[in-house]
């Protein structure tokens, strides 16, 4: 059931779904929570093992930077938060900070710069930029389960558990042997999904309301017609304002 829903989300967004045997789909799911420093997101990895069977793995992770880097950004523009999207062949197996094998960025990705240094995740007011920023996919501590993010992420996608990350890298190694050293990472941000859902509901309700008011105005004379025109202008202004939001 989870796989069906996730595949539907990928299709809805026009994202690629890989269906060759053992070719990895790596999808980060950013939770709706804006509380920082928690491993409250998930990385879903799934791949076909036969024409009709999929294998599916879910790993606890963070897709957000820890509070240390929110307060102390590496760049003056602010700390990087990876934006929702599919980053096709943007990753390869390599050394994370020269220390251990992970998925490292090889092509540009889009980030949101959280610049206010208040240790709170800010997804809407920062500036979007695209480039090579070292937004890698790696683990937190060397062993065991890490409780808080802290310095472990300055924008990277980070596994909470070291053993889970080792399993993930074994899947990546098989993918590399079969299809080359290139990996696609997709990030789904449930905050963005919720905002889009609310916008569509508002637009739908507005259209229905305007149609009803239009009929009333048509049958009710000039006074009601003026009211309908004023409401129409209000909805137009509201929708334009929503479209301008990041």
TIFI-674404 format. One line per field, with one value per residue: residue in one letter; x, y, z of N, C-alpha, C, O in turn. Coordinates in steps of 0.2 Angstrom, whole numbers. Each point is the difference from the previous one (the first is absolute). Last residue first. Layout:
N
r <- (A,...)
neast <- (X,...)
nnorth <- (Y,...)
nup <- (Z,...)
caeast <- (X,...)
canorth <- (Y,...)
caup <- (Z,...)
ceast <- (X,...)
cnorth <- (Y,...)
cup <- (Z,...)
oeast <- (X,...)
onorth <- (Y,...)
oup <- (Z,...)
END
This chain:
246
r <- (X,X,X,X,X,X,X,X,X,X,X,X,X,X,X,X,X,X,X,X,X,X,X,X,X,X,X,X,X,X,X,X,X,X,X,X,X,X,X,X,X,X,X,X,X,X,X,X,X,X,X,X,X,X,X,X,X,X,X,X,X,X,X,X,X,X,X,X,X,X,X,X,X,X,X,X,X,X,X,X,X,X,X,X,X,X,X,X,X,X,X,X,X,X,X,X,X,X,X,X,X,X,X,X,X,X,X,X,X,X,X,X,X,X,X,X,X,X,X,X,X,X,X,X,X,X,X,X,X,X,X,X,X,X,X,X,X,X,X,X,X,X,X,X,X,X,X,X,X,X,X,X,X,X,X,X,X,X,X,X,X,X,X,X,X,X,X,X,X,X,X,X,X,X,X,X,X,X,X,X,X,X,X,X,X,X,X,X,X,X,X,X,X,X,X,X,X,X,X,X,X,X,X,X,X,X,X,X,X,X,X,X,X,X,X,X,X,X,X,X,X,X,X,X,X,X,X,X,X,X,X,X,X,X,X,X,X,X,X,X,X,X,X,X,X,X)
neast <- (35,-19,-13,-28,-23,-14,-22,-28,-19,-16,-26,-25,-16,-19,-28,-22,-15,-23,-28,-19,-17,-26,-25,-18,-19,-24,-13,7,29,18,5,19,28,11,9,26,24,9,17,28,18,11,24,27,13,14,27,23,11,21,28,17,12,25,26,12,16,26,22,20,21,23,17,26,22,24,-8,-7,5,14,-11,-20,6,7,-18,-10,13,-2,-20,4,12,-14,-12,13,3,-21,-12,-1,-7,9,5,10,18,3,11,1,-25,-18,-17,-5,19,14,18,25,14,-13,-12,-10,-9,4,0,11,19,-1,-5,-27,-18,-23,-18,-8,-21,-16,-15,8,13,1,19,15,11,16,-7,0,-9,-9,-1,4,5,21,17,23,14,-4,-6,-3,17,19,24,18,-2,-25,-20,0,-12,-16,-23,-21,-15,-22,-29,-21,-29,-16,-5,18,17,19,24,9,15,9,30,16,7,-22,-15,-25,-12,14,-4,-22,-5,-11,-10,-13,2,-13,-1,-16,-9,-6,-7,-2,-17,-8,-13,21,25,14,-4,-7,5,0,-2,1,-10,-2,2,27,11,5,-21,-24,-21,-22,-15,18,12,17,14,13,13,0,17,4,5,-18,-21,-14,-1,-9,-1,-15,-14,-23,-21,10,9,-17,-9,14,-2,-20,2,14,-10,-14)
nnorth <- (156,26,16,-8,9,24,2,-5,19,19,-5,1,24,10,-8,12,23,-2,-5,20,14,-9,4,22,2,-19,-20,-25,-4,-6,-26,-19,-1,-13,-27,-8,1,-20,-23,1,-2,-24,-13,7,-9,-25,-5,5,-19,-21,4,0,-24,-12,8,-11,-24,-8,-19,-4,-21,-5,-22,-4,-19,-8,-30,-20,-27,2,17,-8,-12,13,11,-13,0,21,1,-10,14,17,-8,-1,23,19,20,13,19,19,31,20,5,-25,-16,15,-1,-20,-16,-20,-24,-26,-20,1,11,29,14,-3,0,13,31,23,21,19,8,7,24,10,22,8,8,-1,-26,-22,-1,-10,5,6,28,14,6,-12,-26,-7,-25,-11,-24,-8,-16,-15,-16,-11,-23,-20,-21,-9,13,13,28,16,-16,-13,-21,-5,14,15,16,-13,7,6,15,9,24,6,8,17,11,28,23,22,0,-27,-19,-1,-5,2,-25,-25,-17,-19,-25,-12,-16,-16,-29,-24,-31,-17,-27,-13,-26,-11,-18,-12,-10,-7,-9,4,34,22,26,12,29,13,25,13,15,3,30,22,25,8,8,-24,-15,-25,-17,-21,-10,-23,-12,-28,-14,-29,-24,-12,14,17,34,28,31,23,20,2,-20,-27,-10,-10,-28,-22,-6,-17,-29,-14,-9,-25)
nup <- (-11,-5,-10,-6,16,-5,-19,6,11,-15,-12,13,3,-19,-2,14,-8,-18,8,8,-18,-9,13,-5,-23,-7,0,-19,-7,23,12,-9,8,24,2,-7,17,20,-6,-1,23,12,-8,9,24,3,-6,18,20,-4,1,24,11,-8,11,23,1,-16,-11,-23,-9,-20,-13,-14,-11,-7,-13,-10,14,25,22,20,25,25,20,24,25,20,22,26,22,18,25,26,19,12,2,-30,-20,-22,1,3,23,24,14,27,20,10,19,9,-9,2,-12,-1,-13,3,-12,-24,-26,-26,-7,-14,-3,-23,-33,-14,-3,19,11,27,20,18,7,21,31,31,21,17,-8,-24,-30,-29,-19,-29,-18,-27,-18,-19,-18,-1,5,33,16,22,8,20,10,7,-14,-5,-14,-27,-16,-24,-6,-17,-7,-20,3,20,5,25,16,19,22,12,16,8,0,-4,4,1,9,24,22,13,-10,4,23,1,-19,-21,-19,-10,19,13,-3,-17,-13,-28,-15,-30,-15,-27,-18,-21,15,14,6,18,16,28,13,27,16,29,17,19,9,10,-9,-13,-10,-13,-11,-13,-17,-12,-27,-13,-26,-14,-21,-9,-4,-22,-12,-7,9,-7,6,-6,1,20,6,6,25,21,3,13,28,12,2,21,25,5)
caeast <- (5,3,6,4,3,4,6,4,2,6,6,3,3,7,4,3,4,7,4,3,6,5,3,3,7,1,-2,-7,-4,0,-4,-7,-1,-1,-6,-5,-1,-3,-7,-3,-1,-6,-6,-2,-2,-7,-5,-1,-5,-7,-3,-2,-6,-6,-2,-2,-7,-1,-7,-2,-6,-3,-5,-6,-5,0,5,-3,-4,3,6,-2,-3,5,3,-5,0,5,-1,-5,4,4,-5,-1,6,3,1,-3,5,-5,0,-4,-1,-3,0,4,5,4,-1,-7,1,-5,-6,-3,4,6,2,-2,5,-4,1,-6,2,0,3,8,1,6,2,1,7,3,-4,0,-4,0,-6,-1,-5,4,-2,5,-3,5,-3,-1,-3,-6,-3,-4,4,-3,2,-2,-7,-4,-3,1,6,5,-3,2,7,4,4,4,4,7,2,7,4,1,-3,-7,-2,-5,-4,0,-4,-7,-4,0,6,0,6,3,-5,1,7,0,0,6,1,1,-2,6,-1,6,-1,4,-2,2,5,1,-6,-5,-3,4,-3,3,-4,4,-3,3,1,-2,-7,0,-3,5,7,4,5,2,-3,-6,1,-7,0,-5,2,-3,-3,1,5,2,5,-4,4,-1,2,6,4,5,-3,-3,6,3,-5,1,6,-1,-5,3,4,-4)
canorth <- (-5,-3,3,-2,-7,0,3,-6,-5,3,1,-6,-2,4,-3,-6,2,3,-6,-4,4,0,-6,0,4,7,4,0,0,7,5,-2,2,8,1,-2,5,6,-2,-1,6,3,-4,2,8,0,-3,5,6,-2,0,6,3,-3,2,7,0,4,2,2,4,1,5,-1,5,4,5,6,-2,-5,3,5,-5,-3,5,0,-6,0,4,-4,-5,3,1,-6,-2,-6,0,-6,-4,-5,-7,0,7,3,-5,1,4,1,7,3,7,5,1,-6,-6,-3,4,-2,-4,-4,-7,-3,-6,2,-5,-1,-7,0,-6,0,0,6,4,-2,5,-1,-3,-7,-1,-2,5,5,2,2,6,0,6,-1,5,5,0,4,7,3,2,-1,-7,-5,-4,4,6,2,4,-2,-6,-3,5,-2,-5,1,-6,-1,-6,1,-2,-5,-3,-7,-4,0,6,5,0,-2,2,5,5,3,3,6,1,2,7,3,7,4,7,1,7,1,6,0,5,1,1,4,-4,-6,-6,-3,-6,-3,-6,-1,-7,-1,-1,-5,-6,-4,-2,-1,5,3,7,1,5,2,3,6,2,6,3,7,3,-4,-5,-7,-5,-6,-7,-3,-1,6,6,1,1,7,5,0,3,7,2,0,6,6)
caup <- (-2,6,1,-5,1,6,-2,-4,5,4,-5,-1,6,0,-5,2,5,-3,-3,6,3,-5,1,6,0,-1,5,1,-6,-3,4,-2,-7,0,4,-4,-5,3,2,-6,-3,4,-1,-7,0,4,-5,-6,2,1,-7,-3,4,-2,-7,1,2,6,1,7,-1,7,0,4,0,6,0,-4,-6,-4,-4,-5,-5,-4,-5,-6,-3,-5,-6,-4,-3,-5,-5,-3,-4,3,7,4,4,1,-3,-6,-2,-6,-5,-5,2,-6,-2,3,3,-2,4,3,-2,4,6,7,4,3,-1,4,4,7,3,-1,-3,-4,-4,-7,-3,-1,-4,-7,-4,-7,-2,1,6,6,6,1,6,5,3,7,2,3,4,-5,-6,-5,0,-6,1,-6,-1,6,0,4,3,7,0,5,-2,6,3,-1,-4,-3,-2,-8,-3,-2,-7,1,-6,0,4,-3,3,-5,-3,-7,-2,3,-1,-6,1,3,7,4,2,-7,0,-2,3,5,3,7,2,7,2,7,4,-4,-5,0,-2,-7,-3,-5,-3,-7,-2,-7,-1,-6,1,4,-2,6,-1,6,1,4,5,2,7,1,7,1,6,-1,5,6,-1,0,-3,4,-3,2,-6,0,1,-7,-5,1,-3,-7,-2,1,-5,-7,0,0)
ceast <- (-3,5,4,7,5,3,5,6,4,3,6,5,3,3,7,4,3,5,6,4,3,7,6,4,3,7,1,-2,-7,-4,0,-5,-8,-1,-2,-7,-5,-1,-4,-7,-3,-1,-6,-7,-2,-3,-7,-5,-1,-5,-7,-3,-1,-6,-6,-3,-3,-7,-1,-7,-2,-6,-2,-4,-6,-4,-1,5,-1,-4,3,6,-2,-2,6,3,-4,2,6,-1,-4,5,4,-5,-1,5,4,1,-4,3,-6,-1,-4,0,-3,0,5,6,5,-2,-6,1,-5,-7,-4,2,6,2,-3,5,-5,0,-6,3,2,2,8,1,6,2,1,7,3,-3,0,-4,0,-6,-1,-4,4,-1,5,-4,5,-3,-1,-2,-7,-3,-3,5,-2,2,-2,-7,-5,-3,1,7,5,-4,1,7,3,4,5,5,8,3,7,3,1,-3,-7,-2,-5,-4,1,-5,-7,-3,1,7,1,7,2,-5,1,7,0,-2,7,2,1,-3,6,-2,5,-2,4,0,3,5,1,-6,-5,-3,5,-4,3,-4,4,-3,3,2,-2,-8,1,-3,3,7,5,6,2,-3,-7,1,-7,0,-4,1,-4,-3,2,6,2,5,-2,5,-1,1,7,4,5,-3,-4,5,2,-5,1,6,-1,-5,3,4)
cnorth <- (-7,-5,-3,3,-2,-7,0,3,-5,-6,2,0,-7,-3,3,-4,-7,1,2,-6,-4,3,-1,-6,0,3,8,6,1,0,7,5,-1,2,7,1,-1,5,7,-1,0,7,3,-3,2,8,1,-2,5,5,-3,0,6,2,-3,3,6,0,3,3,2,5,0,6,-1,6,5,6,6,-1,-5,2,4,-5,-3,5,0,-6,0,3,-5,-5,3,0,-7,-2,-6,0,-5,-5,-4,-7,1,7,2,-5,2,4,1,7,3,7,5,2,-6,-7,-3,5,-2,-5,-4,-7,-2,-5,2,-6,0,-7,1,-6,0,1,7,4,-2,4,-1,-3,-7,-1,-3,4,5,3,2,7,0,7,-2,5,5,1,4,7,2,2,0,-7,-5,-4,3,6,1,3,-2,-6,-3,6,-1,-6,2,-6,0,-6,1,-2,-5,-3,-7,-4,1,6,6,0,-3,3,7,5,4,4,7,0,0,8,3,7,4,7,1,7,1,7,-1,6,2,2,5,-5,-6,-6,-1,-6,-3,-7,0,-7,-1,-2,-5,-7,-6,-2,1,5,4,7,1,5,3,2,7,2,6,4,7,3,-4,-5,-7,-6,-5,-7,-2,-1,6,7,2,1,8,5,0,4,8,3,1,6)
cup <- (1,-2,6,1,-5,1,6,-2,-4,5,4,-5,-1,7,0,-5,3,6,-3,-3,6,2,-5,2,7,1,-1,5,1,-7,-3,4,-2,-7,0,3,-5,-6,2,1,-6,-3,3,-2,-7,-1,3,-5,-5,2,1,-7,-3,3,-3,-6,1,2,6,-1,7,-1,7,0,3,0,6,0,-4,-6,-5,-5,-6,-5,-4,-5,-6,-4,-5,-6,-5,-4,-6,-6,-3,-5,3,7,4,4,2,-3,-6,-1,-6,-6,-6,1,-6,-3,2,3,-3,3,1,-3,3,5,7,4,4,-1,4,5,7,3,-1,-2,-4,-3,-7,-3,-2,-5,-7,-4,-8,-1,2,6,6,7,3,6,5,2,8,2,3,5,-5,-6,-7,0,-7,1,-6,-1,5,0,4,2,8,1,7,-3,5,3,-1,-3,-3,-1,-7,-3,-2,-7,3,-5,-1,4,-3,3,-5,-3,-8,-2,4,-2,-7,1,3,7,4,2,-7,1,-1,3,6,2,7,2,7,1,7,4,-4,-5,0,-1,-7,-3,-6,-2,-7,-2,-7,-1,-6,1,4,-2,6,-2,6,0,3,6,1,7,1,7,-1,5,-1,4,6,-2,1,-4,5,-3,1,-7,-2,0,-7,-5,1,-3,-8,-2,1,-5,-6,0)
oeast <- (3,-2,6,5,4,6,6,5,6,6,5,5,6,7,5,5,6,6,5,5,6,5,5,6,6,4,-2,-6,-4,-3,-5,-5,-3,-4,-5,-5,-4,-5,-5,-5,-5,-6,-5,-4,-5,-5,-5,-4,-6,-5,-4,-5,-6,-5,-4,-5,-6,-4,2,-2,0,0,-2,2,-3,3,-5,-2,-1,3,2,-1,1,2,0,-1,1,2,-1,0,2,0,-1,1,2,-1,3,6,-6,4,-4,-4,1,-2,2,4,-2,6,5,-5,-5,1,1,-1,-1,-3,5,3,-6,3,-4,-3,1,0,5,-3,3,-2,0,4,-5,2,-2,0,5,-6,3,-2,-4,2,-1,4,5,-3,1,0,-2,3,-4,-2,4,5,-1,-2,4,-3,-2,3,5,4,3,1,-4,3,0,-2,4,5,3,3,0,2,1,3,-4,-2,1,-5,3,-6,-4,-5,6,4,4,2,-1,1,2,0,2,-5,2,0,6,-5,6,-2,1,0,-1,1,-4,5,-4,-3,-1,3,6,-2,2,-1,2,2,-1,2,-6,-2,0,3,-2,1,4,4,-2,3,-5,2,-3,-1,1,-2,2,-7,5,5,0,-2,-2,-2,1,-5,4,4,-2,0,3,0,-1,1,2,-1,0,2,1,-1)
onorth <- (-5,-4,1,-3,-3,0,-1,-4,-2,0,-2,-4,-1,0,-3,-3,0,-1,-3,-1,0,-2,-3,0,-1,-4,4,1,3,5,3,3,4,5,2,3,4,4,1,3,4,2,1,3,3,1,1,4,3,1,2,4,2,1,3,3,1,3,-3,4,-5,5,-5,6,-6,6,-1,5,-1,-2,1,0,-1,0,1,-2,-3,0,0,-2,-1,1,-1,-3,-1,0,1,2,1,-4,2,-1,4,4,-3,1,3,-2,-2,1,-1,0,2,5,-5,-3,0,5,1,-4,2,-3,-2,1,4,-4,4,-5,5,-4,0,5,3,-1,0,1,4,-5,-1,1,3,4,-2,5,-4,5,-5,5,-4,-1,2,1,-3,4,-1,-2,6,-5,-3,1,-3,5,-3,0,3,-3,4,1,5,-4,4,-4,5,-4,-2,4,-5,2,-2,0,3,0,2,4,-4,6,5,5,6,6,4,1,-4,4,-2,2,-2,5,-4,5,-4,5,-3,1,1,5,5,-5,1,-4,4,-5,4,-5,4,-4,1,-6,3,-4,-1,-6,4,-1,6,4,2,-2,3,-4,5,-4,5,0,2,2,3,-6,-2,-1,0,-3,1,4,5,3,4,6,4,3,5,6,3,4,6,5)
oup <- (-1,-5,0,-2,2,2,-1,0,2,0,-1,1,2,-1,0,2,1,-1,0,2,0,0,2,2,1,2,5,1,-4,-1,-1,-3,-3,-1,-2,-4,-3,0,-2,-4,-2,-1,-3,-3,-1,-1,-4,-2,-1,-3,-4,-1,-1,-3,-3,-1,0,-4,6,-4,5,-3,3,0,-1,0,4,-2,-6,-5,-5,-6,-6,-6,-6,-6,-5,-5,-6,-6,-5,-6,-6,-6,-6,-6,5,2,2,-2,5,-5,-4,5,-5,-5,-5,-2,0,-1,-4,6,-6,2,-4,-4,-3,-1,1,-2,4,-5,6,6,1,3,-3,3,-4,3,-4,-2,-5,-6,-4,2,-3,3,4,6,5,2,3,-1,4,-4,2,0,-3,5,-5,1,-5,5,-5,5,-2,1,1,5,5,-3,4,-5,5,-5,4,-2,-2,3,-5,5,-4,-2,4,-4,4,-2,-5,0,3,4,-1,2,-1,0,-2,-3,1,-1,-4,2,3,-5,-3,3,0,-3,4,-4,5,-4,4,-3,4,-1,3,-2,-1,4,-4,4,-4,3,-4,4,-2,2,-6,4,6,-3,0,-4,0,-2,-3,5,-4,5,-3,5,-4,1,2,-3,6,0,6,-6,6,-1,-4,-1,-3,-5,-3,-3,-4,-5,-3,-3,-5,-4,-3,-4)
END
